[in-house]
């Protein structure tokens, strides 16, 4: 087959490409491996069941009996912990790098001296110097597993944090644990009992050698609009018109710094929230409880501004609480939008900017 030089400058059609491929395969079948490799090792891939002659054949069977020894382990590549020359992008310090939503069962102390084992989501991060490529993520998980079998307390988190700093050779480290905490609550009048679940997060942060503890709790309540209540009563009195005030499921997230000293229990923070806003949503309800809840809401109508200040009032009274933040969201039944408020005490939670998704995380799914 003769190919004129001018033909190389033109794009062949499919028929010409198929003819050229057939010629190349016929030649490769009769050529030696050395001849194929000399032309182009990739040509060997055109032959069924063959690969490049200069590449070893690979096994497709999983080696169940293969054991990793120290020498083999030392030979394995580790790009994440490689030299700074492998860094991509700006050579800057990372304030947080680690894992999120690593789940395992953890035991927690209760205020009445009991223990509960709950599925817990762990977020563990460390700071990363500008000249370091990365960290070994699995060390975070191994450090936590080593201490997770102990009955939980902030001291256990501190032990895991010590391991982070030692194993990962870092300055700053953080651990956050999220879980749903059950508490048995009684109905308002019928005497029924049921479990209320509270989304709680515990956080331990070490920065510049200083450790600080934080607790976050979501409290779900009903908020009756004071304006709507008064307007409803006006319609009844002025015109004999039946009207009902609007109320809605609402969520407040209380974030507090835990001050060293007496223990601040989960139950203590929940009790503060109940005193501030007693219209907590109900679990077990009969008719007399439903009526009681309507009366309780009428006795405690609140705007979202009121809610933030009422929670603040209770937190300020407790010496175990340092800096804090209250974020409230009243998910309106009157409007197609929510009413929200934020109140901070101290420098810890103060910020000119807020997470664009902050208020959407307060949406409670029953």
C-alpha positions as CSV (number, residue, x, y, z in Angstrom):
1,X,0.0,0.0,0.0
2,X,1.6,3.3,-1.1
3,X,0.8,6.5,0.8
4,X,1.6,9.7,-0.9
5,X,3.1,12.5,1.4
6,X,0.3,14.8,0.6
7,X,-2.2,12.3,2.0
8,X,-0.7,12.8,5.5
9,X,-1.8,16.4,5.6
10,X,-5.4,15.4,5.0
11,X,-7.9,13.8,7.6
12,X,-8.7,10.2,6.5
13,X,-12.3,9.1,6.4
14,X,-13.5,6.1,8.4
15,X,-12.9,3.6,5.6
16,X,-9.3,4.7,5.2
17,X,-8.8,4.5,9.0
18,X,-10.2,1.0,9.1
19,X,-7.9,-0.1,6.2
20,X,-4.9,1.4,7.9
21,X,-5.8,-0.4,11.2
22,X,-6.1,-3.7,9.4
23,X,-2.6,-3.3,7.9
24,X,-1.1,-2.4,11.3
25,X,-2.7,-5.4,13.0
26,X,-1.5,-7.8,10.3
27,X,2.0,-6.5,10.6
28,X,2.0,-6.6,14.4
29,X,0.8,-10.3,14.4
30,X,3.9,-11.3,12.5
31,X,6.4,-8.9,14.0
32,X,8.6,-9.7,17.0
33,X,7.9,-8.0,20.4
34,X,11.1,-6.0,20.0
35,X,10.0,-4.7,16.6
36,X,6.6,-3.7,18.0
37,X,8.2,-1.9,20.9
38,X,10.6,-0.2,18.6
39,X,7.8,1.2,16.4
40,X,5.4,2.1,19.3
41,X,4.7,-0.1,22.5
42,X,1.0,1.0,22.2
43,X,0.7,-1.0,19.0
44,X,0.6,-4.2,21.0
45,X,-2.7,-3.1,22.5
46,X,-4.3,-3.6,19.0
47,X,-3.8,-7.4,19.4
48,X,-6.4,-9.3,21.4
49,X,-5.2,-10.3,24.9
50,X,-1.9,-8.5,24.6
51,X,-0.3,-5.3,26.1
52,X,2.9,-3.5,25.7
53,X,5.9,-5.9,25.6
54,X,7.9,-3.7,27.9
55,X,5.2,-3.7,30.7
56,X,4.8,-6.6,33.1
57,X,1.6,-8.6,33.1
58,X,-0.8,-7.7,35.9
59,X,-2.7,-10.2,38.1
60,X,-6.4,-9.8,38.4
61,X,-6.7,-12.1,41.4
62,X,-7.0,-10.5,44.9
63,X,-4.0,-11.7,47.0
64,X,-5.7,-12.9,50.2
65,X,-2.4,-14.2,51.7
66,X,-0.3,-11.0,51.0
67,X,1.2,-9.5,54.2
68,X,2.6,-6.0,54.5
69,X,5.9,-5.8,56.3
70,X,7.9,-2.8,57.4
71,X,10.0,-2.6,54.3
72,X,7.0,-2.8,51.9
73,X,5.2,-0.2,53.9
74,X,8.2,2.1,53.8
75,X,8.3,1.8,50.0
76,X,4.7,3.0,49.5
77,X,4.1,6.5,48.2
78,X,2.6,9.1,50.6
79,X,1.7,12.2,48.6
80,X,-0.4,13.8,51.3
81,X,2.6,14.0,53.6
82,X,5.0,14.8,50.8
83,X,7.5,17.7,50.5
84,X,6.3,21.3,50.3
85,X,7.3,21.3,46.6
86,X,4.0,19.3,46.0
87,X,1.8,22.1,47.4
88,X,-0.7,23.4,44.9
89,X,-2.2,26.8,45.1
90,X,-1.3,29.6,47.5
91,X,1.2,28.6,50.1
92,X,-0.9,29.8,53.1
93,X,-1.8,28.3,56.5
94,X,-5.1,26.4,56.7
95,X,-7.0,27.2,59.9
96,X,-9.0,24.0,59.6
97,X,-8.3,20.7,57.9
98,X,-9.6,17.3,58.9
99,X,-12.7,15.1,58.9
100,X,-16.4,15.7,59.3
101,X,-19.3,13.4,60.2
102,X,-17.2,10.5,61.4
103,X,-19.7,8.5,63.4
104,X,-19.4,6.1,66.3
105,X,-21.3,5.3,69.6
106,X,-20.2,7.4,72.6
107,X,-21.3,7.2,76.2
108,X,-22.5,10.3,77.9
109,X,-23.1,11.1,81.6
110,X,-26.5,12.4,82.6
111,X,-27.3,14.8,85.4
112,X,-28.9,12.0,87.5
113,X,-25.7,9.9,87.5
114,X,-26.8,7.7,84.6
115,X,-25.0,7.0,81.3
116,X,-26.4,7.0,77.8
117,X,-24.8,5.5,74.7
118,X,-25.7,7.6,71.6
119,X,-24.7,7.6,68.0
120,X,-22.3,10.6,67.7
121,X,-21.0,12.5,64.7
122,X,-17.4,13.7,65.2
123,X,-15.7,16.6,63.4
124,X,-12.0,16.7,64.0
125,X,-9.7,19.4,62.5
126,X,-6.2,20.8,63.0
127,X,-4.4,23.8,61.6
128,X,-1.9,23.2,58.8
129,X,1.3,25.3,58.4
130,X,1.9,27.0,55.1
131,X,4.9,24.8,54.2
132,X,3.1,21.5,54.9
133,X,1.4,19.6,52.1
134,X,-1.3,17.9,54.2
135,X,-2.1,15.6,57.1
136,X,-2.9,11.9,57.7
137,X,-6.7,12.0,58.1
138,X,-6.8,8.5,59.5
139,X,-4.8,9.5,62.6
140,X,-7.7,11.7,63.7
141,X,-10.0,8.7,63.6
142,X,-7.5,6.4,65.4
143,X,-6.9,9.0,68.1
144,X,-10.6,9.3,68.8
145,X,-11.3,5.5,68.8
146,X,-8.5,5.1,71.4
147,X,-10.5,7.2,73.9
148,X,-14.1,6.6,72.8
149,X,-14.6,3.5,74.9
150,X,-14.3,5.5,78.1
151,X,-17.4,7.1,79.6
152,X,-17.6,10.4,78.0
153,X,-16.6,13.8,79.4
154,X,-14.8,16.9,78.2
155,X,-11.7,15.3,79.7
156,X,-11.9,12.4,77.2
157,X,-12.1,14.9,74.3
158,X,-9.1,16.6,75.8
159,X,-7.2,13.4,75.7
160,X,-8.1,12.9,72.0
161,X,-7.1,16.5,71.4
162,X,-3.6,15.8,73.0
163,X,-3.2,13.0,70.5
164,X,-4.1,15.2,67.6
165,X,-1.5,17.7,68.4
166,X,1.2,15.1,69.1
167,X,0.5,12.7,66.2
168,X,-0.2,15.5,63.6
169,X,2.5,17.9,64.8
170,X,0.2,20.9,64.8
171,X,-0.4,24.0,66.9
172,X,-4.2,24.3,67.0
173,X,-6.8,21.5,67.1
174,X,-10.5,21.2,67.5
175,X,-13.1,18.5,68.1
176,X,-16.8,18.8,67.8
177,X,-19.3,16.1,68.6
178,X,-22.9,16.2,67.6
179,X,-25.7,13.9,68.8
180,X,-29.4,13.8,69.6
181,X,-30.0,13.7,73.4
182,X,-33.2,12.2,74.7
183,X,-35.0,13.5,77.8
184,X,-38.3,12.2,79.2
185,X,-40.9,15.0,79.5
186,X,-44.4,15.0,81.0
187,X,-47.5,16.3,79.3
188,X,-49.1,19.5,80.7
189,X,-52.2,17.9,82.3
190,X,-52.8,14.3,81.4
191,X,-49.7,12.9,83.1
192,X,-48.5,11.1,79.9
193,X,-44.7,10.9,79.3
194,X,-42.6,10.8,76.2
195,X,-39.1,11.5,75.0
196,X,-38.1,14.9,73.7
197,X,-34.9,14.9,71.6
198,X,-32.4,17.8,71.6
199,X,-29.7,18.4,69.0
200,X,-26.6,19.0,71.0
201,X,-23.0,19.7,70.0
202,X,-19.9,19.8,72.3
203,X,-16.8,21.5,71.1
204,X,-13.2,21.7,72.4
205,X,-10.8,24.2,70.8
206,X,-7.1,24.7,71.4
207,X,-5.6,27.8,69.9
208,X,-2.3,29.4,70.8
209,X,-2.0,27.0,73.8
210,X,-5.4,28.0,75.3
211,X,-8.3,25.5,75.5
212,X,-11.9,26.6,75.5
213,X,-15.1,24.5,75.8
214,X,-18.4,25.2,74.0
215,X,-21.9,23.7,74.1
216,X,-24.6,24.2,71.5
217,X,-28.2,23.2,71.9
218,X,-31.2,23.5,69.6
219,X,-34.4,24.3,71.5
220,X,-37.8,23.9,69.7
221,X,-40.8,25.9,70.9
222,X,-44.1,27.4,69.8
223,X,-44.2,31.2,69.3
224,X,-47.6,33.0,69.3
225,X,-47.5,36.5,67.7
226,X,-48.4,39.1,70.3
227,X,-49.8,41.4,67.6
228,X,-51.9,38.6,66.1
229,X,-53.2,37.7,69.5
230,X,-54.4,41.3,70.2
231,X,-56.0,41.6,66.8
232,X,-57.9,38.4,67.3
233,X,-59.2,39.6,70.6
234,X,-60.2,42.9,69.0
235,X,-62.2,41.1,66.4
236,X,-64.0,39.1,69.1
237,X,-64.8,42.1,71.2
238,X,-65.6,44.7,68.6
239,X,-67.5,42.6,66.0
240,X,-68.2,39.3,67.7
241,X,-66.0,37.7,65.0
242,X,-64.2,34.4,65.8
243,X,-60.5,34.8,65.0
244,X,-57.3,32.9,66.0
245,X,-53.8,34.3,66.5
246,X,-51.1,32.8,64.4
247,X,-48.3,30.7,66.0
248,X,-45.6,28.6,64.6
249,X,-42.9,26.1,65.4
250,X,-39.7,28.0,66.2
251,X,-36.1,27.0,66.9
252,X,-33.4,28.7,69.0
253,X,-29.8,27.7,69.0
254,X,-28.0,28.5,72.2
255,X,-24.2,28.4,71.9
256,X,-22.3,29.0,75.2
257,X,-18.7,28.9,76.4
258,X,-18.5,26.6,79.4
259,X,-16.5,28.2,82.2
260,X,-14.3,26.1,84.4
261,X,-15.8,25.1,87.7
262,X,-19.0,23.4,88.4
263,X,-20.4,21.1,85.7
264,X,-22.8,22.6,83.2
265,X,-25.1,19.7,82.4
266,X,-27.0,19.3,79.1
267,X,-30.2,19.3,81.3
268,X,-29.2,22.6,82.9
269,X,-29.0,24.4,79.6
270,X,-32.3,22.9,78.6
271,X,-33.9,24.0,81.9
272,X,-32.7,27.5,81.2
273,X,-34.3,27.5,77.8
274,X,-37.6,26.2,79.3
275,X,-37.6,29.0,81.9
276,X,-37.0,31.6,79.3
277,X,-39.6,30.4,76.8
278,X,-41.9,27.8,78.4
279,X,-43.9,27.0,75.2
280,X,-41.7,24.0,74.3
281,X,-43.3,21.7,71.7
282,X,-45.1,18.7,73.2
283,X,-44.5,15.0,72.8
284,X,-47.5,13.1,74.2
285,X,-50.8,15.0,74.0
286,X,-54.4,14.3,74.9
287,X,-57.3,16.8,74.6
288,X,-56.6,18.4,78.0
289,X,-53.0,18.8,77.0
290,X,-53.8,20.5,73.7
291,X,-56.1,22.9,75.5
292,X,-53.4,23.6,78.1
293,X,-50.8,24.3,75.4
294,X,-53.2,26.8,73.8
295,X,-53.5,28.6,77.2
296,X,-49.7,28.4,77.7
297,X,-49.1,30.1,74.4
298,X,-51.7,32.8,75.1
299,X,-49.9,33.5,78.4
300,X,-46.5,33.7,76.7
301,X,-46.8,35.5,73.3
302,X,-43.4,36.5,71.9
303,X,-41.9,38.2,68.9
304,X,-38.5,36.8,67.7
305,X,-36.8,39.8,69.4
306,X,-38.4,38.9,72.7
307,X,-37.2,35.3,72.4
308,X,-33.5,36.3,71.9
309,X,-33.7,38.6,74.9
310,X,-35.5,36.1,77.2
311,X,-32.9,33.4,76.4
312,X,-30.1,36.0,77.1
313,X,-31.6,36.9,80.4
314,X,-31.4,33.3,81.7
315,X,-27.9,32.7,80.3
316,X,-26.6,35.9,82.0
317,X,-27.7,34.6,85.4
318,X,-25.6,31.5,85.4
319,X,-21.9,31.8,86.4
320,X,-21.0,28.6,84.5
321,X,-21.8,30.4,81.2
322,X,-19.2,32.6,79.7
323,X,-19.6,34.2,76.2
324,X,-22.7,33.1,74.4
325,X,-24.8,33.5,71.3
326,X,-28.6,33.1,70.7
327,X,-29.9,32.6,67.2
328,X,-33.7,32.3,67.0
329,X,-35.9,31.5,64.0
330,X,-39.7,31.8,64.0
331,X,-40.9,29.9,61.0
332,X,-44.0,32.0,60.2
333,X,-47.4,30.6,59.5
334,X,-48.6,34.1,58.5
335,X,-45.8,34.9,56.1
336,X,-43.9,32.9,53.5
337,X,-40.7,33.9,55.1
338,X,-39.2,33.4,58.6
339,X,-38.5,36.0,61.4
340,X,-35.0,35.7,62.8
341,X,-32.8,37.3,65.4
342,X,-29.2,37.0,66.7
343,X,-27.8,38.2,70.0
344,X,-24.2,37.7,71.2
345,X,-22.5,38.3,74.5
346,X,-18.7,38.7,74.6
347,X,-16.1,38.5,71.8
348,X,-16.2,34.7,71.1
349,X,-19.3,34.7,68.9
350,X,-19.3,38.3,67.7
351,X,-19.0,38.6,63.9
352,X,-19.7,41.1,61.2
353,X,-20.6,38.3,58.8
354,X,-22.9,35.3,59.2
355,X,-23.0,32.0,57.4
356,X,-25.5,32.4,54.5
357,X,-27.0,29.0,55.4
358,X,-27.2,29.7,59.2
359,X,-30.9,30.2,59.5
360,X,-31.8,27.3,57.2
361,X,-30.0,24.9,59.6
362,X,-32.5,25.9,62.3
363,X,-35.4,24.3,60.4
364,X,-36.6,21.5,62.7
365,X,-37.8,18.2,61.1
366,X,-40.1,16.3,63.4
